[in-house]
Structure formats: structure tokens, C-alpha cells
Amino acid sequence: MSLARFLDLADFSREEVLDLLALADRLQQHPEPKALAGRILGLVFLNPSLRTLASFQAGMARLGGNSFVITPGQGTWALETRLGVAMDGGAAEHIREGLPVLASYCDALGIRAFAEGKNLDADVSDAGFKAMATLIDKPLINLESAINHPCQALADWKTLDDLAVAPRSKFVLQWVPHPRALPLAVPAAALHMAALRGHDVVVARPEGYALPAAVMDKARAAAALSGGSVTETDDRATALAGAQVLYAKEWGSTTHYGDADGDARLRADLGHWQVTGRTFEDAAASCHLMHCLPVRRNVAVAEEVLDGPRSVVLHEAHNRLVVQMAVLHRLLA
Ligand code: CP
């Protein structure tokens, strides 16, 4: 299997995902330091990153290739993303010129472009990222868009494989607190991944934080293919009963989307959704704590849990490097 683009895990069959994971395992055991010699990856970060930025650069280097990083407005021209505006503000260059120019310098391009967080339908449809994708005539990687983070999802799948978590076991995606509304990309990607892996997935979230119907429907379609299931509840303790995985994630209210004050009022009383040692009394004794990082200690997840034996967050983060090397190999080798 060769890849043209890596934008959404849902673009691939279960067998194709397993094939990518097998390649990741192979490269982990038998490194290929010259596989991408002479190849160049361009990385455009319209939003901040630690893991994605460092792991893609490290992955290209480990495969013998090179990379360049553009963070618009920080040493390079700020990029305008809107169409139809008079560019008389801070942005000197438009993505309609900037992205094709960058693509012409490399063999594959990765783009990170978070949700605008104003219009739920626009963000759920990934309209902004899809518009950027039309400007690129090279292999393209989604480094996190408004509604997707396929690299994180693939790394999370590998982590579950590494830990021998049975596909039909209970996987709880739980909303956790954060000082402000965060995008839906990671919860949507994690939910779809767990459903496609065959888990019985429960989304545990307070009222006002239900995931959009399109996100739930996509996960249910994946579950139908794999024999898993997808349900949701606001009863966290019941959700966690017997759980083998607790995937903690922050996201913004979908009933107050784009309304920072309304969201803030809603989350003001939700501090008790933090994952603590007590939380695990409801879960299976062997339950793992997953989180994509970065995580706010003692806000989203208690320190005792992050530093404890149930936490696999560092394992997940390391697997970003491992699975992305497989993606790069498929795109460029
Ligand atoms: N999980 C993740 O994508 O991390 P960064 O935002 O640091 O890249």
C-alpha cells in the first residue's frame, strides 16, 4: 500500500491501518536510516505544538530525510487564511500563494490548522483544512485540523496494541476540565479510532458537552465495521465501571460553541470531572489512563494519576514518532 495523503484514519480500511501499524513495528525493530535520503518534508504550524513538531522532524531525520518548519508570523510572513478580505492588517501573505510555494520546495507537506471555534458546522466539516488541501499538489499530512488528528489516533491505536488491550474491552472517552474551550479534533479522532479498533466505547461528558451528531455517527459507522459499539452518558461513574481504558480529553461546549463566556459559565461547576485516584475505583484494576498531551496537572488530571503506574501518556507521545515514521515511509519511500 502506498499513500497519497494522510488526512483522516477513516480514509483507510481496518486492514490498511493494521498494515501501517505493522510497518511501524518493523521500522521500530529494523531501522532504515537511508529510506528517505534526499527527501524533504515541509511542516507548517499555524498553531503551537511540541510533540507533532519535534516527532516529525525527528522521524524524517531517522529515515535519512530532511525537513523545514514554518510557523507563520514567527520569522516568516504571517499568513492570511480568509478569502475575500482586504489584506490591510498584519498578514503580509495569503495561504493561496504561501502554501503552494512551500509545497513546491518539498516532497510532502504537513499542515496544522486548528478549529476557528466560532461556527460548529464549519469546524465539524473541516472546511478550512479542506480548502488548504486543494492548494497542495504534493503528499499531504494532517498535523491536526479542526476536527481531526489522525497521527494522534494512529499512535493511540499502537499504544493500545503495545499494552495488549483487548479490542472488545471498554474504552471510556471522558471530558475533563480546562480553563477554556478546546477544539474537538482529538476527542473526535480518539472516538473514531477506538470504535474502528472494535472497543465498546462510552463517551462520558457533562450536559452541554455532547459531541456533534456527525462525529458520533462516524464513530458508530466504524464500530459497525469492527464489531464494537458507541454510547454516551453524563453518568461518569457508571461509564467507568469495568473500563480498561480511560482516555481523558478537554473540549469546548457544543451548546455554547463560539461563546467563550457561556462556555466558561458552564464549566465553572465542572471541576469534579478531573481524573483523580478516586476515579479509578470505578474502573477495572488494570485500567490505563491515556491523554494526548499537553495536559494541565491538577486541573484535567491529578498529579498522583499522571505520575502513577496507570498513566501511559509518555508511551503514547513516544508512539507519535514511531507511527509517523511509517506514514512518512508510505508517503515518500
Ligand atoms: N498531542 C499533540 O498533538 O501534541 P502537540 O500539540 O504538542 O503537537
Residues whose N, C-alpha, C, O or C-beta is under 5 A from the ligand:
A	BS01	CP	P48 S49 L50 R51 T52 L53 C292 L293 P294
